[in-house]
Amino acid sequence: QVQLVESGGGLVQPGGSLRLSCAASGSAFTIYTMGWYRQGPGIQRDLVATMTSGGSANYGDSVKGRFTISRDNNKNTVYLQMNSLNPEDTGIYYCTARQSSVGRFYWGQGTQVTVSS
């Protein structure tokens, strides 16, 4: 079982920035993809950003140009730099990891991000 530990969430004003971190542990196998999904007012989790172990990144349309994902493969840690935050970015941000391009997702417990004046 892959264990994911998140940090960095909080309350910020519109236009502000936050940096999220997620560290993976508990697996003897290489993690292929790590990244972030978020849950807003609805029940579904929407793509924020993911990155493969080779450095290929994928972003949700609403965050392109504002958020940047990065990854330290040696530490099995993924980061999300969030700039120019707006209230629509408010939600629970869940770290995710998978061990192949078609495998199941593992999930962290989530960290709350609130953007409000």
C-alpha positions in Angstrom: 0.0 0.0 0.0 1.3 3.5 -0.9 0.9 6.1 1.8 0.7 9.8 0.9 1.3 12.6 3.3 0.3 16.2 2.3 1.2 19.6 3.6 0.9 23.3 2.7 -2.8 24.0 2.6 -4.4 27.0 4.2 -6.3 30.3 3.8 -5.1 32.9 1.3 -6.5 36.0 -0.3 -7.3 36.2 -4.0 -4.2 36.7 -6.0 -2.0 35.0 -3.4 0.1 31.9 -3.6 0.5 28.6 -1.8 2.9 25.7 -2.2 1.7 22.1 -1.5 3.9 19.1 -0.9 3.1 15.4 -0.9 5.5 12.6 0.1 4.9 9.0 -0.8 6.1 6.0 1.3 5.3 2.4 2.0 5.8 0.9 -1.5 8.6 -1.3 -2.7 7.9 -0.4 -6.4 8.5 2.6 -8.5 5.7 5.2 -8.6 4.9 6.1 -12.2 2.6 9.1 -11.7 2.1 11.5 -8.9 -0.1 14.6 -8.7 -3.1 16.5 -7.5 -6.9 16.4 -7.8 -9.3 18.7 -6.1 -12.9 18.5 -4.9 -14.9 21.7 -5.0 -18.6 22.2 -4.4 -19.5 19.0 -6.2 -18.6 15.4 -5.2 -16.2 14.6 -8.1 -12.4 15.1 -8.0 -11.1 17.1 -10.9 -7.6 17.0 -12.3 -5.3 19.7 -11.2 -1.9 18.4 -12.3 0.0 15.2 -12.6 3.6 14.3 -13.5 5.2 11.0 -14.6 8.5 9.8 -13.2 10.0 10.9 -16.6 8.8 14.5 -16.1 5.8 14.7 -18.4 3.2 17.0 -16.9 -0.5 17.2 -17.4 -2.7 20.2 -16.2 -6.3 20.8 -15.8 -7.6 23.6 -18.1 -8.6 25.9 -15.3 -5.0 26.0 -13.8 -2.8 26.2 -16.9 -0.5 29.1 -16.7 -1.0 29.6 -12.9 0.0 26.3 -11.3 3.3 24.5 -11.7 3.9 20.9 -10.7 7.4 19.6 -9.9 8.7 16.3 -8.6 11.7 14.9 -6.7 11.9 11.3 -7.7 14.7 10.5 -5.2 12.5 11.7 -2.4 9.2 10.4 -3.9 7.8 13.9 -3.3 5.6 16.0 -5.6 5.0 19.8 -5.2 2.4 22.1 -6.5 3.2 25.8 -6.7 -0.1 27.7 -6.9 0.0 31.4 -8.0 -2.7 33.9 -8.8 -5.2 32.0 -6.8 -8.9 32.9 -7.1 -12.0 31.8 -5.2 -12.8 29.1 -7.7 -9.6 27.3 -6.6 -11.1 26.7 -3.2 -11.5 23.0 -2.4 -9.9 19.9 -0.9 -6.7 19.1 -2.7 -5.9 15.4 -2.8 -2.5 14.0 -3.5 -2.6 10.9 -5.8 -0.1 8.3 -7.0 -0.2 5.3 -9.3 2.4 2.6 -10.1 1.6 2.3 -13.8 0.0 4.4 -16.6 -3.2 2.4 -16.3 -3.2 1.3 -12.7 -5.4 2.3 -9.7 -4.9 5.6 -8.0 -3.8 5.8 -4.3 -5.1 8.9 -2.4 -4.0 11.0 0.4 -6.4 12.4 3.0 -6.6 15.8 1.4 -5.6 19.3 2.5 -8.0 22.3 2.5 -7.2 25.3 0.3 -9.5 28.3 0.8 -9.2 31.5 -1.3 -11.2 34.3 0.2 -11.1 37.9 1.1 
